[in-house]
Amino acid sequence: METSTSIVNIAKAIIEFQKEIKPIKKGETNPFFKSKYADLPAILEAIKEPLSKAGLSFVQFPTGVNQLSTILMHTSGEFMKSTVQMNPVKNDPQGFGSCVTYFRRYALGSILGLSTEEDDDGNKASTPEVKKGKAVANDIIPDSEPF
């Protein structure tokens, strides 16, 4: 992360923003994990006025090869900037576009301290992978093997 020499004013403004921001509606469903999340338009709508009241604005833009930069700016001229490397699954315009949208949401959520995902208290990330199959004694026998 890169910042202006001083971040005193922008830090105070972020505190004011966080006091003002309302919960963001998680109106979309991730079909793979069956979890709710806030899409980019919902996030942009929710943060627009609180950012303005706090004297904050942001820009996001592709940089380098598969990178996205986010700059949070304050009316004092102070700023915070971060760049993330993206690796699209498909190396085509649609894959890159999906990556940009995804990382725009996460970058804004991170730099502004937003909660835009369903909170499962880290359960999905800490649950061990369950092996499928039939248990016999202490062994796992795959479903595809006949008895």
Secondary structure, DSSP 8 states (H G I E B T S, - for coil): -EE-S--HHHHHHHHHHHHH-------EEETTTTEEE--HHHHHHHHHHHHHHTTEEEEEEEETTTEEEEEEEETTS-EEEEEEE---SS-SHHHHHHHHHHHHHHHHHHHHT---B---TTHHHHS-----SEEETTEEE-TTS--
